[in-house]
Amino acid sequence: MAFLDTWQIQVGESLTKAAKTAAGVDDVALKQALAAVAVIWPLRQPIQEFDLDAIEAVNQLLGSQAKYALRFIQGMADDQLVAARELQAELAADAHLAVAVDVLSRHFGAEAAFANQRADLTETPLSESSDPDRPSRVFISYARKDAEDLARELTSRLEAEGIPVWQDRVKMEGGRDWWLQIVAALEQVDFMVLIVTPAAMQSAIVKKEWTYARQRGVCICPVRGSTPAAHDALPRWLRNTSFYRPDTEWSKLVADLNSPCETPRVPFMVEEMPDDFVPRADQLRQIEACVLEEQGSIVGLHGTGGYGKTVLAKAICHDETIRAAYDDGTLW
């Protein structure tokens, strides 16, 4: 699915949320700004992460006016109503931004869709679900570049099986605390369905997700993506793991996700690096070579007190190559 198609779907969801917010707003101009914000809201995270597909989509729709929209999106607030107030002020001062926003609103039919959403909220009383929301049992981790369609498909199919799902970047509320939201989700789930694709294996975010999941003792169920990842691109802990194929092993995946999760945590007990840490590249490379040699020798650091041995040891523990090699955990 092209990014524009994904954006179109997410605009509908965003307009629903904005319509609920608008129910408590009396200012007509602010309501219009809310509708405009709903159109660009799905772009917040991808633009702030410099997602090239998202940037290309904006350029495709806006041409020379794209830079004005991108500039606003990059600094947009993490709350729709606050963002709408900011946009309202910006539109009054920046004619170029006003043109860009108008083009996007017209393209997605935001004004009419927003009005319909508000009418639905007014005329249709909200009813309580007969099945109260349950905590998510499964976290789906994937790279948007080559697995977004499969992630949505798995989410739909698993929820149809009665398995509550937290799909990364779909149920996220947005904002600068995005990682805290992911941590909160991983704290409550039992399983992570990891869609293994080339882009996922290169994604720092996906890697951060599975690393934290393993530290928390979350069972990871790798699912083979439509584009297989090269074996040597996989982390060591994943190379000898059986991958699920949803098209032929769906019942097995569902049965396993309904079973108890019994996997030990992978400890990482090292403190975070201090903010003023200055890497010592030469020393780190020397120590890394010693720690990674296959003889299994004990490696020690020695020197005068107060010269940074402890901080250097922490840096070695945080080194990505070391963590990949010692993937069963690090004690401190």
Residue frames as qw, qx, qy, qz and C-alpha x, y, z in Angstrom:
[[0.000, 0.889, 0.458, 0.000, 0.00, 0.00, 0.00],
 [0.385, 0.511, -0.033, 0.768, 1.40, 3.43, -0.98],
 [0.237, -0.186, -0.504, 0.810, 1.91, 5.97, 1.78],
 [0.278, -0.089, -0.137, -0.947, -0.84, 8.18, 0.33],
 [0.624, -0.283, -0.619, -0.384, -3.32, 5.31, 0.71],
 [0.534, -0.278, -0.654, 0.458, -2.24, 4.71, 4.30],
 [0.070, -0.042, -0.207, 0.975, -2.48, 8.42, 4.99],
 [0.434, -0.238, -0.392, -0.775, -6.04, 8.47, 3.60],
 [0.649, -0.359, -0.669, -0.037, -7.10, 5.69, 6.01],
 [0.463, -0.251, -0.501, 0.686, -5.45, 7.38, 8.98],
 [0.090, -0.170, -0.046, -0.980, -7.08, 10.72, 8.15],
 [0.570, -0.409, -0.512, -0.495, -10.47, 9.10, 8.69],
 [0.669, -0.386, -0.553, 0.313, -9.42, 7.86, 12.13],
 [0.333, -0.065, -0.226, 0.913, -7.88, 11.24, 12.94],
 [0.249, -0.326, -0.257, -0.875, -11.04, 13.12, 11.91],
 [0.637, -0.485, -0.578, -0.161, -13.08, 10.94, 14.26],
 [0.573, -0.334, -0.420, 0.619, -10.83, 11.90, 17.16],
 [0.141, 0.067, 0.012, 0.988, -10.86, 15.58, 16.18],
 [0.385, -0.460, -0.468, -0.649, -14.67, 15.59, 15.95],
 [0.636, -0.527, -0.540, 0.162, -14.88, 14.35, 19.53],
 [0.432, -0.222, -0.216, 0.847, -12.52, 17.12, 20.62],
 [0.028, -0.250, -0.276, -0.928, -14.54, 19.72, 18.68],
 [0.405, -0.593, -0.665, -0.204, -17.66, 18.80, 20.66],
 [0.481, -0.675, -0.358, 0.431, -16.29, 20.85, 23.55],
 [0.343, -0.150, 0.167, 0.912, -15.14, 23.82, 21.42],
 [0.240, 0.785, 0.460, -0.338, -17.26, 26.91, 20.70],
 [0.009, -0.694, 0.327, 0.641, -14.80, 28.83, 18.50],
 [0.818, 0.520, 0.186, -0.162, -15.74, 28.15, 14.85],
 [0.399, 0.795, -0.456, 0.003, -12.28, 29.07, 13.54],
 [0.299, -0.507, 0.791, -0.169, -10.69, 26.69, 16.03],
 [0.805, 0.158, 0.531, -0.210, -12.99, 23.90, 14.86],
 [0.706, 0.696, -0.103, -0.078, -11.84, 24.53, 11.30],
 [0.099, 0.734, -0.662, 0.118, -8.23, 24.39, 12.47],
 [0.625, -0.238, 0.708, -0.227, -9.00, 21.08, 14.20],
 [0.857, 0.427, 0.248, -0.143, -10.24, 19.66, 10.91],
 [0.494, 0.785, -0.371, 0.054, -7.05, 20.80, 9.19],
 [0.240, -0.604, 0.732, -0.206, -4.89, 19.34, 11.96],
 [0.833, 0.005, 0.504, -0.227, -6.71, 16.03, 11.59],
 [0.793, 0.602, -0.082, -0.042, -5.46, 15.83, 8.00],
 [0.407, 0.694, -0.528, 0.272, -1.79, 16.32, 8.89],
 [0.639, -0.567, 0.416, -0.312, -1.93, 14.53, 12.25],
 [0.986, 0.018, 0.159, 0.051, -0.99, 11.11, 10.77],
 [0.641, 0.644, -0.206, 0.363, 2.17, 12.74, 9.38],
 [0.353, -0.876, 0.267, -0.190, 3.54, 13.82, 12.76],
 [0.776, -0.436, 0.439, 0.122, 5.56, 10.76, 13.65],
 [0.828, 0.297, 0.306, 0.365, 6.77, 9.80, 10.16],
 [0.328, 0.865, -0.031, 0.379, 7.80, 13.38, 9.32],
 [0.375, -0.846, 0.337, -0.174, 9.53, 13.86, 12.67],
 [0.800, -0.280, 0.498, 0.182, 11.35, 10.57, 12.03],
 [0.128, 0.626, -0.511, -0.575, 12.28, 11.79, 8.52],
 [0.651, 0.226, 0.724, 0.021, 10.33, 9.03, 6.80],
 [0.087, -0.260, 0.520, 0.809, 11.15, 9.56, 3.12],
 [0.021, 0.407, 0.847, 0.343, 7.88, 8.04, 1.91],
 [0.094, -0.779, -0.532, 0.319, 5.92, 10.52, 4.02],
 [0.143, -0.615, 0.146, 0.762, 7.99, 13.48, 2.86],
 [0.106, -0.014, 0.729, 0.676, 7.61, 12.37, -0.76],
 [0.015, 0.601, 0.794, 0.094, 3.83, 12.13, -0.34],
 [0.087, -0.805, -0.271, 0.520, 3.66, 15.71, 0.96],
 [0.139, -0.444, 0.437, 0.770, 5.86, 16.92, -1.89],
 [0.138, 0.240, 0.848, 0.452, 3.68, 15.07, -4.38],
 [0.014, -0.749, -0.662, 0.028, 0.53, 16.84, -3.17],
 [0.158, -0.904, -0.182, 0.353, 1.93, 20.28, -2.46],
 [0.637, 0.604, 0.058, 0.475, 4.89, 20.80, -4.76],
 [0.346, 0.459, -0.247, 0.780, 6.63, 24.08, -3.95],
 [0.458, -0.622, 0.067, -0.632, 4.29, 24.68, -0.99],
 [0.858, -0.197, -0.471, 0.060, 5.40, 21.46, 0.74],
 [0.477, 0.200, -0.487, 0.704, 8.16, 23.09, 2.76],
 [0.280, -0.405, 0.188, -0.850, 5.68, 25.29, 4.64],
 [0.853, -0.300, -0.175, -0.388, 3.58, 22.32, 5.71],
 [0.834, 0.048, -0.455, 0.310, 6.62, 20.21, 6.59],
 [0.209, 0.383, -0.419, 0.796, 8.05, 23.00, 8.73],
 [0.550, -0.400, 0.143, -0.719, 4.84, 23.21, 10.77],
 [0.931, -0.140, -0.281, -0.187, 4.50, 19.43, 11.11],
 [0.654, 0.250, -0.536, 0.473, 8.07, 19.04, 12.37],
 [0.096, 0.192, -0.520, 0.827, 7.34, 21.27, 15.34],
 [0.545, -0.404, -0.372, -0.634, 3.67, 20.38, 15.84],
 [0.412, -0.397, 0.567, -0.592, 2.42, 19.86, 19.39],
 [0.163, 0.048, -0.985, -0.023, 1.61, 16.38, 20.66],
 [0.222, 0.446, 0.731, -0.466, -2.03, 17.23, 21.43],
 [0.267, 0.501, 0.649, 0.507, -4.58, 17.83, 18.67],
 [0.091, -0.920, -0.382, 0.007, -6.29, 20.77, 20.35],
 [0.396, -0.724, 0.175, 0.538, -2.99, 22.49, 21.17],
 [0.434, -0.018, 0.602, 0.670, -1.80, 21.84, 17.62],
 [0.176, 0.714, 0.602, 0.311, -5.03, 23.33, 16.27],
 [0.200, -0.934, -0.148, 0.256, -4.52, 26.51, 18.30],
 [0.438, -0.488, 0.412, 0.632, -0.95, 26.75, 17.01],
 [0.371, 0.280, 0.682, 0.565, -2.12, 26.20, 13.44],
 [0.054, 0.875, 0.480, 0.028, -4.85, 28.81, 13.83],
 [0.256, -0.861, 0.096, 0.429, -2.22, 31.39, 14.81],
 [0.451, -0.257, 0.595, 0.614, 0.20, 30.30, 12.07],
 [0.362, 0.533, 0.679, 0.353, -2.46, 30.48, 9.36],
 [0.010, 0.952, 0.271, -0.141, -3.19, 34.09, 10.23],
 [0.242, -0.828, 0.314, 0.397, 0.47, 35.00, 9.78],
 [0.276, -0.342, 0.773, 0.458, 1.63, 32.72, 6.94],
 [0.660, 0.443, -0.041, -0.605, -0.25, 32.81, 3.64],
 [0.415, 0.408, -0.784, -0.214, 1.93, 30.05, 2.15],
 [0.075, -0.030, 0.943, -0.322, 1.03, 27.68, 4.98],
 [0.524, 0.331, 0.402, -0.674, -2.64, 28.60, 4.55],
 [0.616, 0.457, -0.408, -0.496, -2.49, 27.62, 0.87],
 [0.267, 0.286, -0.920, 0.018, -0.74, 24.33, 1.69],
 [0.244, 0.100, 0.820, -0.508, -3.26, 23.41, 4.37],
 [0.600, 0.399, 0.132, -0.681, -6.17, 24.29, 2.09],
 [0.528, 0.406, -0.656, -0.356, -4.80, 22.02, -0.66],
 [0.131, 0.121, -0.963, 0.204, -4.45, 19.10, 1.75],
 [0.379, 0.222, 0.613, -0.657, -7.90, 19.67, 3.25],
 [0.639, 0.426, -0.134, -0.626, -9.49, 19.72, -0.20],
 [0.389, 0.355, -0.827, -0.195, -7.59, 16.64, -1.33],
 [0.129, -0.042, -0.954, 0.268, -8.86, 14.57, 1.60],
 [0.383, -0.519, -0.523, -0.556, -12.32, 16.16, 1.70],
 [0.312, -0.062, -0.695, 0.644, -11.68, 17.07, 5.31],
 [0.255, -0.068, 0.185, -0.946, -14.35, 19.74, 5.76],
 [0.714, -0.104, -0.339, -0.603, -17.26, 17.54, 4.68],
 [0.692, -0.045, -0.708, 0.132, -15.92, 14.45, 6.45],
 [0.180, 0.046, -0.584, 0.790, -15.37, 16.43, 9.64],
 [0.462, -0.102, 0.048, -0.880, -18.92, 17.80, 9.51],
 [0.777, -0.083, -0.515, -0.354, -20.30, 14.28, 9.02],
 [0.529, 0.006, -0.730, 0.432, -18.27, 12.96, 11.94],
 [0.073, -0.054, 0.439, -0.894, -19.60, 15.71, 14.21],
 [0.631, -0.092, -0.189, -0.747, -23.17, 15.04, 13.04],
 [0.733, -0.054, -0.676, -0.059, -22.78, 11.34, 13.80],
 [0.325, 0.006, -0.680, 0.657, -21.54, 12.13, 17.29],
 [0.287, -0.059, 0.218, -0.931, -24.48, 14.46, 17.89],
 [0.708, -0.014, -0.242, -0.663, -27.21, 12.18, 16.55],
 [0.825, -0.011, -0.564, -0.041, -25.95, 8.76, 17.67],
 [0.573, -0.723, 0.283, -0.262, -25.71, 8.15, 21.41],
 [0.278, 0.503, -0.808, 0.132, -22.58, 6.36, 22.49],
 [0.903, -0.285, -0.100, -0.304, -23.33, 2.87, 23.74],
 [0.423, -0.608, 0.669, -0.064, -21.19, 0.78, 26.04],
 [0.497, 0.339, -0.763, -0.236, -19.55, -2.22, 24.46],
 [0.912, -0.278, -0.068, -0.295, -20.90, -5.58, 25.53],
 [0.907, -0.031, -0.153, 0.391, -17.28, -6.70, 25.67],
 [0.251, -0.950, 0.113, 0.150, -15.28, -4.20, 27.77],
 [0.478, 0.745, -0.448, 0.127, -11.81, -3.40, 26.52],
 [0.922, -0.342, 0.026, 0.177, -9.31, -5.96, 27.64],
 [0.278, -0.773, 0.446, 0.356, -5.60, -5.34, 28.09],
 [0.652, 0.600, -0.410, -0.216, -3.68, -6.06, 24.91],
 [0.904, -0.268, 0.325, 0.064, -2.10, -9.52, 24.87],
 [0.774, 0.204, 0.333, 0.499, -0.05, -9.11, 21.71],
 [0.034, -0.825, 0.162, 0.541, 2.26, -6.32, 20.50],
 [0.792, 0.472, 0.292, 0.254, 2.91, -6.21, 16.75],
 [0.265, -0.747, 0.294, 0.534, 6.29, -4.79, 15.78],
 [0.708, 0.450, 0.442, 0.318, 7.19, -4.08, 12.16],
 [0.248, -0.299, 0.237, 0.891, 8.81, -1.64, 9.76],
 [0.446, 0.646, 0.292, -0.547, 6.33, 0.60, 7.98],
 [0.157, 0.577, -0.545, -0.588, 8.39, 0.53, 4.80],
 [0.392, 0.215, -0.809, -0.382, 7.71, -3.10, 3.89],
 [0.218, -0.175, -0.948, 0.154, 5.23, -4.58, 6.36],
 [0.278, 0.038, 0.301, -0.911, 2.43, -2.12, 7.10],
 [0.670, 0.001, -0.393, -0.629, -0.18, -4.02, 5.10],
 [0.628, -0.042, -0.773, 0.081, 0.70, -7.31, 6.78],
 [0.111, -0.001, -0.635, 0.764, 0.65, -5.66, 10.22],
 [0.483, 0.019, 0.085, -0.871, -2.88, -4.37, 9.64],
 [0.723, 0.020, -0.573, -0.386, -3.98, -7.76, 8.31],
 [0.479, -0.012, -0.802, 0.356, -2.56, -9.59, 11.34],
 [0.127, -0.011, 0.465, -0.876, -4.17, -7.11, 13.71],
 [0.629, 0.016, -0.151, -0.762, -7.58, -7.60, 12.10],
 [0.735, 0.028, -0.654, -0.180, -7.31, -11.39, 12.01],
 [0.349, 0.028, -0.769, 0.535, -6.03, -11.74, 15.57],
 [0.279, 0.005, 0.373, -0.885, -8.73, -9.47, 16.99],
 [0.715, 0.016, -0.349, -0.605, -11.30, -11.52, 15.06],
 [0.665, 0.001, -0.737, 0.121, -9.90, -14.52, 16.95],
 [0.604, -0.748, -0.240, -0.135, -10.54, -12.70, 20.24],
 [0.734, -0.198, -0.136, 0.636, -6.89, -11.81, 20.87],
 [0.034, -0.981, -0.108, 0.159, -6.46, -8.14, 21.90],
 [0.740, 0.252, 0.115, 0.613, -3.66, -6.49, 19.92],
 [0.143, -0.887, 0.042, 0.436, -1.53, -3.39, 20.40],
 [0.749, 0.457, 0.235, 0.419, -0.23, -2.59, 16.93],
 [0.460, -0.411, 0.058, 0.785, 2.81, -0.36, 17.00],
 [0.088, -0.144, 0.279, 0.945, 2.14, 3.09, 15.49],
 [0.241, -0.431, -0.662, -0.564, -1.58, 2.46, 15.02],
 [0.496, -0.713, -0.495, -0.013, -2.80, 2.68, 18.62],
 [0.493, -0.162, -0.215, 0.827, -0.13, 5.22, 19.52],
 [0.002, 0.882, 0.411, -0.232, -1.54, 8.58, 20.57],
 [0.482, 0.696, 0.035, 0.532, 1.44, 10.45, 19.16],
 [0.338, -0.931, 0.084, -0.108, 3.79, 12.89, 20.79],
 [0.255, 0.726, -0.593, 0.237, 7.31, 13.25, 21.98],
 [0.485, -0.389, 0.705, -0.340, 6.74, 10.51, 24.61],
 [0.809, 0.242, -0.359, -0.397, 6.19, 7.84, 21.95],
 [0.468, 0.279, -0.815, 0.198, 8.77, 5.50, 23.49],
 [0.247, -0.123, 0.686, -0.674, 7.05, 5.70, 26.89],
 [0.765, 0.145, 0.052, -0.625, 3.84, 4.56, 25.19],
 [0.738, 0.305, -0.591, -0.115, 5.65, 1.60, 23.67],
 [0.160, 0.268, -0.818, 0.483, 7.23, 0.73, 27.02],
 [0.513, -0.036, 0.460, -0.724, 3.81, 0.87, 28.68],
 [0.836, 0.221, -0.213, -0.455, 2.43, -1.47, 26.02],
 [0.618, 0.326, -0.706, 0.112, 5.30, -3.93, 26.35],
 [0.133, -0.277, 0.722, -0.620, 4.86, -3.92, 30.12],
 [0.650, 0.049, 0.406, -0.641, 1.35, -5.34, 29.78],
 [0.806, 0.330, -0.316, -0.376, 1.53, -7.74, 26.81],
 [0.829, -0.292, 0.477, 0.013, 2.59, -11.38, 26.90],
 [0.751, 0.196, 0.491, 0.395, 3.64, -11.73, 23.27],
 [0.120, 0.696, -0.266, -0.656, 5.35, -9.72, 20.57],
 [0.783, 0.439, 0.415, 0.148, 4.58, -10.66, 16.97],
 [0.204, -0.670, 0.371, 0.609, 7.69, -9.50, 15.14],
 [0.761, 0.619, 0.186, -0.056, 7.25, -9.19, 11.38],
 [0.576, -0.454, 0.438, 0.519, 10.70, -10.01, 10.05],
 [0.614, 0.754, 0.196, 0.131, 11.53, -8.08, 6.88],
 [0.648, 0.272, -0.061, 0.709, 14.69, -6.42, 5.54],
 [0.036, -0.691, 0.016, -0.721, 13.53, -2.99, 6.70],
 [0.724, -0.653, -0.083, -0.207, 12.68, -4.30, 10.18],
 [0.883, -0.175, -0.077, 0.429, 16.18, -5.71, 10.56],
 [0.453, 0.331, -0.016, 0.827, 17.59, -2.28, 9.73],
 [0.268, -0.768, -0.220, -0.538, 15.17, -0.30, 11.90],
 [0.197, 0.277, -0.618, 0.709, 16.59, 1.13, 15.11],
 [0.542, -0.242, 0.206, -0.778, 13.07, 1.45, 16.52],
 [0.908, -0.039, -0.311, -0.278, 12.13, -2.18, 15.84],
 [0.630, 0.217, -0.619, 0.415, 15.43, -3.29, 17.37],
 [0.095, -0.306, 0.487, -0.812, 14.75, -1.17, 20.43],
 [0.747, -0.185, -0.015, -0.638, 11.30, -2.76, 20.74],
 [0.911, -0.006, -0.408, -0.051, 12.47, -6.36, 20.60],
 [0.411, 0.311, -0.609, 0.603, 15.40, -5.62, 22.92],
 [0.328, -0.284, 0.407, -0.804, 13.07, -4.22, 25.58],
 [0.855, -0.094, -0.179, -0.479, 10.57, -7.03, 25.01],
 [0.788, 0.126, -0.569, 0.197, 13.25, -9.65, 25.66],
 [0.148, 0.298, -0.578, 0.745, 14.36, -7.82, 28.79],
 [0.535, -0.189, 0.252, -0.784, 10.76, -7.91, 30.04],
 [0.311, -0.024, 0.943, -0.119, 10.33, -11.63, 29.32],
 [0.651, 0.448, 0.098, -0.605, 7.83, -11.06, 26.52],
 [0.688, 0.074, 0.687, 0.219, 7.56, -14.10, 24.23],
 [0.215, 0.590, -0.346, -0.697, 8.56, -13.15, 20.69],
 [0.717, 0.322, 0.619, 0.016, 6.80, -14.87, 17.79],
 [0.061, -0.455, 0.458, 0.761, 8.63, -14.04, 14.55],
 [0.666, 0.556, 0.460, -0.189, 6.43, -13.92, 11.46],
 [0.496, -0.023, 0.520, 0.695, 7.99, -14.13, 8.03],
 [0.253, 0.639, 0.066, -0.723, 7.24, -11.00, 6.01],
 [0.766, 0.594, 0.202, -0.137, 6.32, -10.97, 2.35],
 [0.522, 0.732, -0.390, 0.200, 9.94, -10.04, 1.61],
 [0.892, -0.340, -0.186, 0.232, 12.28, -12.38, 3.52],
 [0.159, -0.921, 0.356, -0.008, 15.22, -10.90, 5.40],
 [0.628, 0.478, -0.595, 0.149, 18.68, -12.31, 4.71],
 [0.847, -0.370, -0.360, 0.130, 19.82, -14.83, 7.32],
 [0.608, 0.001, -0.264, 0.749, 23.00, -12.90, 8.13],
 [0.080, -0.498, -0.028, -0.863, 20.92, -9.76, 8.73],
 [0.688, -0.573, -0.361, -0.262, 19.11, -11.42, 11.63],
 [0.287, -0.703, 0.527, -0.382, 20.30, -10.96, 15.21],
 [0.219, 0.296, -0.927, 0.074, 21.97, -14.08, 16.58],
 [0.337, 0.053, 0.769, -0.540, 19.13, -14.93, 18.95],
 [0.664, 0.413, 0.161, -0.602, 16.69, -15.01, 16.01],
 [0.332, 0.497, -0.696, -0.399, 18.70, -17.12, 13.58],
 [0.151, 0.051, -0.987, 0.005, 17.78, -20.51, 15.04],
 [0.378, 0.258, 0.565, -0.687, 14.14, -19.63, 15.69],
 [0.235, 0.376, 0.837, 0.320, 11.25, -21.07, 13.68],
 [0.162, 0.124, -0.074, -0.976, 9.27, -18.41, 11.83],
 [0.443, 0.455, 0.696, -0.336, 5.49, -18.48, 11.53],
 [0.004, 0.055, 0.603, 0.796, 3.91, -18.33, 8.08],
 [0.402, 0.212, 0.417, -0.787, 0.41, -16.84, 8.56],
 [0.617, 0.268, -0.368, -0.642, -0.89, -18.24, 5.28],
 [0.700, 0.091, -0.697, -0.124, -0.10, -21.88, 6.22],
 [0.468, -0.096, -0.739, 0.474, 0.37, -21.86, 10.01],
 [0.265, -0.510, -0.022, -0.818, -2.38, -19.54, 11.20],
 [0.791, -0.473, -0.283, -0.264, -4.00, -22.00, 13.59],
 [0.778, -0.108, -0.358, 0.504, -0.63, -22.74, 15.21],
 [0.205, 0.329, -0.170, 0.906, 0.10, -19.03, 15.69],
 [0.504, -0.518, -0.123, -0.680, -3.33, -18.46, 17.27],
 [0.868, -0.352, -0.351, 0.010, -2.94, -21.50, 19.53],
 [0.645, 0.032, -0.330, 0.688, 0.50, -20.37, 20.68],
 [0.006, -0.395, 0.094, -0.914, -0.72, -16.82, 21.37],
 [0.672, -0.484, -0.167, -0.534, -3.52, -18.28, 23.49],
 [0.851, -0.176, -0.422, 0.258, -1.06, -20.37, 25.50],
 [0.501, -0.833, 0.012, 0.234, 0.90, -19.21, 28.56],
 [0.466, 0.784, -0.315, 0.263, 4.08, -17.29, 27.76],
 [0.812, -0.541, 0.140, 0.169, 7.02, -18.95, 29.44],
 [0.689, 0.518, -0.127, 0.491, 10.30, -17.34, 28.52],
 [0.591, -0.506, -0.223, 0.587, 13.05, -16.04, 30.81],
 [0.090, 0.987, 0.012, -0.135, 13.90, -12.39, 30.86],
 [0.738, 0.333, -0.066, 0.583, 17.11, -11.29, 29.17],
 [0.409, -0.806, -0.205, 0.376, 18.69, -9.07, 31.81],
 [0.472, 0.524, -0.021, 0.708, 20.41, -5.80, 31.04],
 [0.522, -0.727, -0.369, 0.250, 21.33, -4.30, 34.37],
 [0.510, 0.018, 0.012, 0.860, 23.76, -1.61, 33.22],
 [0.002, -0.743, -0.322, 0.587, 22.95, 1.98, 34.11],
 [0.491, 0.827, 0.230, 0.149, 22.36, 4.54, 31.38],
 [0.615, 0.169, -0.025, 0.770, 25.35, 6.50, 30.14],
 [0.174, -0.657, -0.272, 0.681, 25.82, 9.97, 31.66],
 [0.420, 0.865, 0.267, -0.069, 24.75, 12.88, 29.47],
 [0.037, 0.921, -0.348, -0.172, 28.27, 14.31, 29.40],
 [0.819, -0.168, 0.492, 0.242, 29.92, 11.05, 28.28],
 [0.333, 0.772, -0.406, -0.358, 32.58, 11.56, 25.61],
 [0.989, 0.122, 0.088, 0.007, 33.31, 8.35, 23.64],
 [0.233, -0.693, 0.625, 0.274, 36.92, 7.18, 23.46],
 [0.837, 0.409, -0.155, -0.328, 36.82, 5.43, 20.10],
 [0.455, 0.526, -0.712, 0.095, 40.31, 3.90, 20.15],
 [0.203, -0.269, 0.818, -0.466, 39.97, 2.47, 23.65],
 [0.750, 0.148, 0.330, -0.553, 36.48, 1.17, 22.91],
 [0.776, 0.455, -0.369, -0.234, 37.69, -0.64, 19.79],
 [0.251, 0.458, -0.816, 0.247, 40.60, -2.24, 21.68],
 [0.393, -0.113, 0.734, -0.542, 38.38, -3.45, 24.51],
 [0.797, 0.286, 0.072, -0.526, 35.70, -4.62, 22.09],
 [0.632, 0.464, -0.612, -0.105, 38.26, -6.76, 20.25],
 [0.040, 0.307, -0.867, 0.390, 39.34, -8.36, 23.53],
 [0.552, 0.050, 0.551, -0.624, 35.79, -9.04, 24.68],
 [0.800, 0.387, -0.037, -0.458, 34.80, -10.54, 21.34],
 [0.266, 0.497, -0.819, -0.108, 37.78, -12.87, 20.89],
 [0.849, -0.094, -0.367, -0.369, 36.76, -16.53, 20.89],
 [0.462, 0.237, -0.763, 0.385, 39.28, -17.72, 23.49],
 [0.606, -0.633, -0.445, -0.188, 36.93, -16.77, 26.31],
 [0.500, 0.059, -0.434, 0.747, 39.58, -14.91, 28.32],
 [0.264, -0.803, -0.443, 0.298, 38.65, -12.65, 31.22],
 [0.340, 0.558, 0.093, 0.751, 39.00, -8.99, 30.30],
 [0.418, -0.706, -0.400, 0.408, 39.69, -6.42, 33.01],
 [0.225, 0.832, 0.025, 0.507, 40.19, -2.66, 33.12],
 [0.657, -0.518, -0.247, 0.490, 42.82, -1.21, 35.41],
 [0.328, 0.564, 0.026, 0.757, 44.17, 2.23, 36.04],
 [0.137, 0.033, -0.451, 0.881, 44.32, 5.10, 38.49],
 [0.002, 0.593, 0.755, -0.281, 41.13, 5.80, 40.40],
 [0.115, 0.755, 0.243, -0.599, 38.86, 8.51, 39.04],
 [0.064, -0.389, 0.562, 0.728, 40.00, 8.20, 35.41],
 [0.616, 0.289, -0.127, -0.721, 36.73, 6.80, 34.10],
 [0.036, 0.161, -0.978, -0.130, 37.13, 3.02, 34.14],
 [0.313, 0.348, 0.795, -0.385, 33.55, 2.48, 35.34],
 [0.461, 0.641, 0.075, -0.609, 32.09, 4.75, 32.67],
 [0.263, 0.487, -0.718, -0.423, 34.21, 3.04, 30.02],
 [0.120, 0.028, 0.990, -0.069, 32.95, -0.37, 31.17],
 [0.421, 0.524, 0.535, -0.511, 29.37, 0.88, 30.92],
 [0.392, 0.634, -0.300, -0.596, 30.07, 2.14, 27.39],
 [0.094, 0.265, -0.928, -0.243, 31.32, -1.32, 26.40],
 [0.246, 0.270, 0.890, -0.273, 28.16, -2.91, 27.79],
 [0.419, 0.656, 0.297, -0.553, 25.99, -0.48, 25.81],
 [0.066, 0.457, -0.640, -0.614, 27.93, -1.08, 22.59],
 [0.800, 0.263, 0.000, -0.540, 25.59, -2.56, 19.97],
 [0.615, 0.407, -0.671, -0.074, 28.16, -5.08, 18.72],
 [0.024, 0.233, -0.857, 0.459, 28.77, -6.36, 22.25],
 [0.571, 0.081, 0.462, -0.673, 25.04, -6.58, 23.01],
 [0.792, 0.338, -0.277, -0.427, 24.47, -8.50, 19.79],
 [0.481, 0.364, -0.789, 0.117, 27.27, -10.95, 20.64],
 [0.079, -0.030, -0.847, 0.525, 26.16, -11.44, 24.25],
 [0.407, -0.263, -0.370, -0.793, 22.47, -11.65, 23.47],
 [0.588, -0.401, -0.702, 0.014, 21.60, -13.64, 26.59],
 [0.405, -0.879, -0.236, -0.088, 21.97, -10.57, 28.79],
 [0.411, 0.481, -0.370, 0.680, 24.36, -8.35, 30.70],
 [0.608, -0.669, -0.393, 0.168, 24.75, -8.27, 34.47],
 [0.231, 0.680, -0.218, 0.660, 26.23, -5.33, 36.37]]
